[in-house]
Amino acid sequence: MASLVVPLKWGKNDYKLTIDAATVKATSLMEQVQRLTAVHPANQKLLAKKGGWKGVLTTTTTIKIKPAKTTITLMGTATETIHATATAAAAPTITFDEDISPKARAELEHQENAQMLAEAEGNIPALQVLPTRRDDGKSMAYRYNYFVTGEPQQSIENLLRKQRESGHPARIQGEVQMTIGVELGKAMVTTVTVFRSGTLVNGRDDGKIQMWRHGDRVCEVCQDQYMNPPRPVTCSTVVDQGNVLVTGGSGVLKCWSDEGELQHVVRAPPGTDPHSLTSIGNGGFAVTFVQARPFDPNQFRLVPQNEDQRARRAAAVLERQRQQERFDRIATAVTVVVNHQPMTLAPWETRNGPPPSVTALAFMAVEQVLVVGDAEGSIRCWAQTQHGVFQPNKLLQLECTTTTETNEESGVAIIGLETIHSKQTTLLAMATALIRVAPGSSPGRLAGHQVNRFLPIPGELVVVLDVVQETILCHLDGHTDLVRVMCSLPNGELLTSGGKKDATCKLWNLTPFITKEVENANEEAEQEDAAFLRALALSKGEEKEQKEQPPLDPPELGSNQVPTHRKIEPGYIFDACVLPDQKSGSSCYALGVARYNTVIVSL
């Protein structure tokens, strides 16, 4: 069919459209109308009378033009088209808040927080709130939520700035900045530790474990939800480079992620509870177990009335003795768990009497040595081989030089061990307590040839020991009660806290001892290098043999040197841990301590 000329009416204007009735399409017709009238297809309303199509023309409409009958009518203005096109190109896209998906909202908030954290003074997740949720209009301490009360974030930022500007390494002042937990709660906080991601964890005496991050409680899990009444969380540590939490209590060890997901369970021997935990590297940990509940002292108070009762009494007494011997044997050993496979490290020495129970553990990453302290002042060292096997290394024995007024001998028990935080040293802090030994008694005594060295100490105090050199560097005698908590800080200070009768926290400056150890190590290395170069020169005939000069004796660091110390808040505490800054290259940190029902964070 030949091309047709179809009339087009647009208001008072008349146009002629030349179209091919057989091949014409809606889009081509709209484009032809736009060339004639300058009306954009989006604003066109084309109607056809007497054939063509029904209703308004769309891009999917089929066109059937009838010759000499069809008339097309256009509605729309060219002014609206130009204005709408320009406005659409210039105006930004508007997205309403209710139209954003939860996933997109979380992504936008994450990007904003990341950008603002990069500009913030520090990033200590247990102390600082995310930037998008901060209320910087506060000027004094306020309640962040039901569980958290603290200073304004601006004040925390200022203290972090002062800590950073104080020099390297940074030094805390002990000012309380945040209180985490319910102060009037019934449960006491027993342990505190921190993940590598900065998530703060506390265990309580009601068997619950709480995780905190950016001022919120991430989750709350139970050590044993079926235990009634609940038993406390006794110990905790982080393993696998700080990515996995291990908690002990209720006769079981559990491994958790920083989101509260249970990953693995290790059962304690029947009738025992985990007592002390420490990480040993390679994702493993060492643990000791003690008797969970003491025997009933009134179990045998009734007198047997006949032979049958006496026989049952004798069998019960014998069974109780066997159980006691089993518990004592378990308490003297250390269990090492690597790749979920436990192995037992039993005492290798022989004693006149039963060996004492293990009271404290520590691991020295520099030497790959597990240090075990017991109730009679023995320090047993196990060296870890490349294959992960622990072998006996050395045995040190503390000797008390104090005697009582009744001429009773005094011994010391190790009640706490803490590795000094430094990659260059092998220092260890030990808290001790006096024990009484009756004259002439021999249980638990060691033969002299089994001990590498005897270390005399004057009494109940904290001593700093060089494990490799087997020498005591200094005594820390500043508390009027037994030291139950020790925590090494990144700047070379040691936190010690006394019991209820003392109720103070003190920071001891151990930097001179750490620096001296590093200098001695450097001097020894330089002497070895010089001796090697002299031997090489002599072998080549380049130098005459000279009498070797004896090495200089290192300066004495005896126990008469007392490190300086200072007192900080909050006083009587149950446990402590260091909360490092997550920003790369930052030396800032905070201190988290367990005080009664809450966790106190200080700067």
C-alpha positions, 0 to 999 in steps of 0.5 A: 500500500502506498504512503498515506497522508493523515491529518494531525490536530494539535489545539488550533494547529493542523499538520500532515503526517506521511506514514506507511500504513503497512509498516508504521509503528507506534514509536516511529509515529511518536518520533515523527510527531515530536519532529513536527510539534517539539512535544516529547513522546513522554508528554504525548497523548495521541488519539485516533478517530475512525480507525487506527487504534483504540484509546491513547497510543502506547509503544506496544499499540498496534496501528491499523490506518484506514485510508481517507478516514483516520484523523489523529489528535495530539494533546500535550505542550512543548513547554512542559516537555522542555521544562520537565526534561531540564528539571529531570536532568538537573534535580538530584534523585530523592530517596525516602528513608522508608524506601531504604532496605535494612541491608542498604541502611546498615551499609550506609551506617557502616561507611559513615562510621568507618570514615568518622572513626578514621578521623577520631582520636582513638577506637577502643570498642569497649569505651567509645560509642560509634560516631553515628550514635554519639551525643556530643552535646553532653558536658557531664557523666550520663547514662548511655543506656540501662547498662552503661553509664559514663563520661561524654565522648568528647571528654574521652577523646580529650583524655586519649589525645593527652595519653597519645601526646604524653609520649611513647609508650602511653600512660594511663592516669586511672580516671574512671570513664565508664561503668558497664553493668547493673550496679545493683545487680545480684551477680558479681563479676568474676573475670574480664578479658577482651577479644582481638576485635576489642569486644569486652567480655565478663564472666559472673558468679551466676554462670552468665557471660556478657559481651560488650561493644560500643556501649551496648551488650552484644549478647549474654550466654550461659556457661551451663544453663541446666545447672541449678543453682548456677555456679560461677565462671571461674576463669577465662582467656582468649586464644587463637590470637585473640579470636576465640574466648575460652571460659571455665566453670560448672565442670566444663570449658567452652569456646566462644566467638565474639558474637556469642556462638559456641564453638567447642566444649571440653569436659572437666574430670568428674567432680572438678571445676576449672581453676586457672587458664592461660593461652599457650599460642597456636590456638591452645590453652593450659588449664588446672582443675580443682575439686568442685565441692568439698566433702561433707564434714558431717558425713560420718558423724553417726556412730555405727550400731552393728556390724553391717553398719560398720562394714558400710562405714568402712567401705564409704571411708575407703571410697572417700579416701580414693576420691580424695587421692584422685582429686589431689592427683588432678590438682597437681597436674596441668592439662594442655589442650591443642587442636581440641586434644588434651594432654596431661603434664604431671610433676616430674620431681620426687618429693618426700610426701605428696606433691602440692597442688597447682595454683597459677599458670603463665605462658612466656611467648618469647621462650615458649615456656609454660610456667606453673606455680604451686602451693609450696613455692615451686616454679616448674617450667615446661618448654614447648618444642616445635612439634607442640610437645612440652618437656620439663625445662627447669625447677625453681624453689622460693624460700622464705627467710622469715621465721615466726615467734614460735620458731615455726618455719615459714614457707611461701605459696604462689597465688598468682603469675603474670607475664610482663608485657614485652617482646624482649624480656623474660620477666615474670611477676609472682604474688606470694602468700605465707604458709606455716610449716611445723618444725621437723615435718618433711612432706612436700620437701624437694631434694637439693639436686632436683632444683635448679636454683633456690630463690630466697624472699622475705615474705608475702609480697610480689616479686619480679623474676627473670626466668632465664637468668633465674634471678629475682630482680625486685620486690614489690611490697606495697600492699597490706593484704595479699595481692590477688590481681596482677595485670601487665600494661603495655608501657612497662608498668604492672598493676597490682591490687590487694584484698579487702583489707588493703583495697587499693590498686597500684601501678609499678614502673618496671621500665628500668628493669625491662630496659636493663634486660634489653641492654644486657642482651644487646651487650651479649650479642655484641660480644659474641659478634666481636669474638667471631670477627676476631677468630675469623681474622686470626684464621686468615693471619690478619691479626695477632692473637690477643688476650681476650678481655673478660666481659663486663659484669652486668649492673646489679639489680638486686631486691633492694631496688624498689620500683616507683609506684602510684595509686589509681582508682577504683581500689578493690577489684576481682580481675583486670585486662588491657583494652588496646586501641584498634587504630593502626599505629596507636599506643593508647589503651584503657584498663578494664577491671571487675569491681563487684557487680560492674566492669570499670573502664579507666584511662 
